[in-house]
């Protein structure tokens, strides 16, 4: 069976009902297993939990990064909605500080997710590389606003801030921080971004 092509200017064909059920089952199983075991969990275990064969999993998601990207779509969208709310309700310094904390807290949700994002950040060819782009864009937006208001230093790049957040998220995961401890860690570690 030919697969749907997803090229510019060409609409992606909708999946058959059974194929969509399989895809949905794989995504649900992946979320459950990522919650329990982290993002480096066995893909075979995800296929088993989804009730599909390995071939079905790999036909839908050829690599772990493809699967992780699909699972993260909802989480990234939710984070961006929160970023919009922060931007509307807080002054630039507070907005940047809150976004950096929120991003750190959200990215620690699955064990080893910060590691996977850091690896993708360093490899533009990774299927997961685009996943971090909207998050980095928001860092840039908040950083620019804080610079304009005189609340952030000029020599920190978006990549600097994103890499720091990935490192902090990894630490929050590894040390099993509660939210208050994580906020304290982020506040201390990001102090150098502010004037």
Secondary structure, DSSP 8 states (H G I E B T S, - for coil): -------TTS------HHHHHHHHHHHHHHHHHHHHH-TTS-HHHHHHHHT--HHHHHHH-SSHHHHHHHHHHHHHHHHHHHHHHHHHHS-HHHHHHHHHHHHHHHHTSSTTHHHHHHHHHH-TTSTTHHHHHHHHHHHHHHHHHHHHTT-B-SS--HHHHHHHHHHHHHHHHHTT--HHHHHHHHHHHHGGGB-
